[in-house]
Amino acid sequence: MTDETKSPPQQPEGEKPSPEKLAGGTSAVTPPPSAAKPAAEKPPAAGAAPPKPPAPAKPAGPTPQPWTSPLQEKLTKQFGSGLQALTYLGQNYLEVDRSLIPTILQMLRDEDQFDYCVDLTAVHYPKREKQFDIVWILYSFARNERVRVKTQIADGDHIPSVVSLWAAANWLEREAFDMFGIQFDGHPDLRRILLPDGWKGYPLRKDYGIIQQDDEWVQINLGIPSGQ
């Protein structure tokens, strides 16, 4: 057997071949890991929507501004710090001390021709010392003008009825009593108007559990598990 046909010498077990002994007699140097090229990022799939940019911060909402008018000047001159005249989104209103409410409402009707009580409502703020805002919305046909009068009262406080000034306030005051439990002194017939006489609590108070009371009333009066 000639030397050309002899088998190449075997690599000792456990010994790694050097770069010079690679196939073909050429040497190759493996680049260090730091020199390796990063994998190319995959392009987004066809039809995929690009990521949405973050939403811009919402601008602060409008705030009430001072309201000036001949009516405001007249009332401010007479009552001073007992009232504050403001406007919000085109709606003019007077924040009035509770003790001045009967006088100012009477004056608005008799002297300033606010002869229509459009609405009377309330708002409940349970964490506030004076928990309730009471709001009268008045309209003058002669002036074609609308104004809101607002005051604050604590839970359990009473407020004078205005039924003697505007007959339309009769059912409006009954609704405020029914939904919020507000007492209107001098009302001719202050009782519930929407809910049954035996209903417990006042559903438009923000701390009121209406589902529990609804279920209780339905079970007692209708004999079925729930009104929901």
BELJO-V498217 format. One record per backbone hydrogen bond with DSSP energy under -0.5 kcal/mol. NH is the residue of the N-H (numbers start at 1). CO is the residue of the C=O. E is the energy in kcal/mol with one decimal. If there is no record, write none. Layout:
nh co e
NH CO E
NH CO E
//
This chain:
nh co e
5 2 -0.7
6 3 -0.8
15 12 -2.0
21 18 -1.4
22 19 -1.3
25 22 -1.6
26 23 -0.7
30 28 -0.5
35 32 -1.7
36 33 -1.4
48 45 -2.1
65 87 -2.7
67 85 -1.7
68 66 -0.5
73 69 -2.8
74 70 -2.1
75 71 -2.3
76 72 -2.8
77 73 -2.1
78 74 -1.4
79 75 -3.0
80 76 -2.3
82 79 -2.1
83 80 -1.2
84 95 -2.1
86 84 -0.5
86 93 -2.7
87 65 -2.8
88 91 -2.2
91 88 -1.8
92 90 -0.6
93 86 -2.9
94 148 -2.7
95 84 -2.9
96 94 -0.7
96 150 -3.1
97 82 -2.6
100 97 -1.9
101 97 -0.6
101 98 -1.2
104 100 -2.7
105 101 -2.5
106 102 -2.0
107 103 -2.2
108 104 -2.6
109 105 -1.8
110 106 -2.8
111 107 -2.5
112 107 -1.3
113 109 -0.6
114 108 -2.6
115 113 -1.7
116 139 -1.6
118 116 -1.0
118 137 -1.8
119 137 -1.4
121 135 -2.3
123 133 -2.0
125 131 -3.3
128 125 -1.9
131 129 -1.0
132 153 -2.4
133 123 -2.2
134 151 -2.7
135 121 -2.8
136 149 -2.8
137 119 -2.9
138 136 -0.6
138 147 -3.0
139 116 -2.5
140 145 -2.7
141 139 -0.6
144 140 -1.5
145 140 -1.4
147 138 -2.2
148 92 -1.7
149 136 -2.7
150 94 -3.3
151 134 -2.0
153 132 -2.2
157 154 -2.0
159 183 -2.1
161 185 -3.1
165 162 -1.2
166 162 -2.7
169 166 -1.9
170 167 -1.9
172 168 -0.8
173 169 -2.7
174 170 -1.6
175 171 -2.1
176 172 -2.1
177 173 -2.3
178 174 -2.6
179 175 -2.8
180 176 -2.1
181 176 -0.7
181 177 -1.5
182 176 -1.0
183 157 -0.7
185 159 -1.7
185 183 -0.7
187 184 -1.6
190 187 -0.5
191 189 -1.1
199 196 -1.8
204 179 -1.8
205 202 -1.9
208 205 -1.6
210 208 -1.3
213 209 -1.5
214 210 -2.7
215 211 -2.6
216 212 -2.1
217 213 -2.7
218 214 -2.5
219 215 -2.4
220 216 -2.2
221 217 -2.7
222 218 -2.4
223 218 -1.0
223 219 -0.6
224 218 -0.9
//
